[in-house]
């Protein structure tokens, strides 16, 4: 990540906050996709177990 620099005193805090928010959104999206994937696997397993119990 590259941050916009201020003339005096380091980096632009608003730029840092914007970039951190964008990064948080990417991580949240990846997490939600992974959670949906694992939930689908669990649902598939539960359906298989139910089929096996029925005969």
C-alpha atoms as an extended CHARMM CRD file, in Angstrom:
* protein
*
        55  EXT
         1         1  UNK       CA              0.0000000000        0.0000000000        0.0000000000  PROA      1               0.0000000000
         2         2  UNK       CA              1.2040000000        3.4640000000       -0.8030000000  PROA      2               0.0000000000
         3         3  UNK       CA             -0.0360000000        6.3880000000        1.2320000000  PROA      3               0.0000000000
         4         4  UNK       CA             -0.3120000000        9.9710000000        0.1180000000  PROA      4               0.0000000000
         5         5  UNK       CA              2.2900000000       12.0560000000        1.9120000000  PROA      5               0.0000000000
         6         6  UNK       CA              1.6760000000       15.3640000000        3.6190000000  PROA      6               0.0000000000
         7         7  UNK       CA              3.9410000000       18.3210000000        3.0990000000  PROA      7               0.0000000000
         8         8  UNK       CA              4.8520000000       18.2510000000        6.7810000000  PROA      8               0.0000000000
         9         9  UNK       CA              4.5110000000       15.4150000000        9.2500000000  PROA      9               0.0000000000
        10        10  UNK       CA              4.2250000000       12.0900000000        7.4750000000  PROA      10              0.0000000000
        11        11  UNK       CA              1.1880000000       10.7010000000        5.6910000000  PROA      11              0.0000000000
        12        12  UNK       CA             -2.3190000000       11.9710000000        5.0140000000  PROA      12              0.0000000000
        13        13  UNK       CA             -4.4880000000       10.4020000000        7.7260000000  PROA      13              0.0000000000
        14        14  UNK       CA             -7.6620000000       10.5250000000        5.6240000000  PROA      14              0.0000000000
        15        15  UNK       CA             -5.8920000000        8.6480000000        2.8270000000  PROA      15              0.0000000000
        16        16  UNK       CA             -4.7380000000        6.0000000000        5.3040000000  PROA      16              0.0000000000
        17        17  UNK       CA             -8.2870000000        5.6250000000        6.6580000000  PROA      17              0.0000000000
        18        18  UNK       CA             -9.7510000000        5.3220000000        3.1360000000  PROA      18              0.0000000000
        19        19  UNK       CA             -7.2460000000        2.6500000000        2.1790000000  PROA      19              0.0000000000
        20        20  UNK       CA             -7.7840000000        0.7370000000        5.4180000000  PROA      20              0.0000000000
        21        21  UNK       CA            -11.5490000000        0.8220000000        4.8110000000  PROA      21              0.0000000000
        22        22  UNK       CA            -11.0500000000       -0.5310000000        1.2770000000  PROA      22              0.0000000000
        23        23  UNK       CA             -8.8350000000       -3.2980000000        2.6280000000  PROA      23              0.0000000000
        24        24  UNK       CA            -11.4400000000       -4.1280000000        5.2890000000  PROA      24              0.0000000000
        25        25  UNK       CA            -14.1090000000       -4.4370000000        2.5810000000  PROA      25              0.0000000000
        26        26  UNK       CA            -11.9260000000       -6.8440000000        0.5970000000  PROA      26              0.0000000000
        27        27  UNK       CA            -11.2840000000       -8.9970000000        3.6690000000  PROA      27              0.0000000000
        28        28  UNK       CA            -14.9980000000       -8.9630000000        4.5630000000  PROA      28              0.0000000000
        29        29  UNK       CA            -15.9170000000      -10.0720000000        1.0440000000  PROA      29              0.0000000000
        30        30  UNK       CA            -13.3970000000      -12.9200000000        1.1090000000  PROA      30              0.0000000000
        31        31  UNK       CA            -14.6010000000      -13.9860000000        4.5630000000  PROA      31              0.0000000000
        32        32  UNK       CA            -18.2560000000      -13.9950000000        3.4880000000  PROA      32              0.0000000000
        33        33  UNK       CA            -17.4620000000      -16.0070000000        0.3500000000  PROA      33              0.0000000000
        34        34  UNK       CA            -15.5160000000      -18.5410000000        2.3940000000  PROA      34              0.0000000000
        35        35  UNK       CA            -18.3090000000      -18.7780000000        4.9730000000  PROA      35              0.0000000000
        36        36  UNK       CA            -20.8760000000      -19.3950000000        2.2110000000  PROA      36              0.0000000000
        37        37  UNK       CA            -18.6520000000      -22.0820000000        0.6780000000  PROA      37              0.0000000000
        38        38  UNK       CA            -18.2460000000      -23.9310000000        3.9670000000  PROA      38              0.0000000000
        39        39  UNK       CA            -21.9540000000      -23.6140000000        4.7440000000  PROA      39              0.0000000000
        40        40  UNK       CA            -22.7210000000      -25.1980000000        1.3670000000  PROA      40              0.0000000000
        41        41  UNK       CA            -20.3660000000      -28.0680000000        2.2090000000  PROA      41              0.0000000000
        42        42  UNK       CA            -22.0780000000      -28.5610000000        5.5770000000  PROA      42              0.0000000000
        43        43  UNK       CA            -25.5220000000      -28.4940000000        3.9510000000  PROA      43              0.0000000000
        44        44  UNK       CA            -24.3870000000      -31.0500000000        1.3610000000  PROA      44              0.0000000000
        45        45  UNK       CA            -23.0150000000      -33.3010000000        4.1090000000  PROA      45              0.0000000000
        46        46  UNK       CA            -26.2310000000      -33.0130000000        6.1140000000  PROA      46              0.0000000000
        47        47  UNK       CA            -28.2980000000      -33.9070000000        3.0240000000  PROA      47              0.0000000000
        48        48  UNK       CA            -26.0840000000      -36.9370000000        2.3760000000  PROA      48              0.0000000000
        49        49  UNK       CA            -26.4640000000      -38.1080000000        5.9740000000  PROA      49              0.0000000000
        50        50  UNK       CA            -30.2460000000      -37.7040000000        5.7510000000  PROA      50              0.0000000000
        51        51  UNK       CA            -30.3420000000      -39.7590000000        2.5240000000  PROA      51              0.0000000000
        52        52  UNK       CA            -28.2580000000      -42.5050000000        4.1100000000  PROA      52              0.0000000000
        53        53  UNK       CA            -30.5110000000      -42.6440000000        7.1730000000  PROA      53              0.0000000000
        54        54  UNK       CA            -33.6210000000      -43.0230000000        4.9970000000  PROA      54              0.0000000000
        55        55  UNK       CA            -32.2290000000      -46.0670000000        3.3500000000  PROA      55              0.0000000000
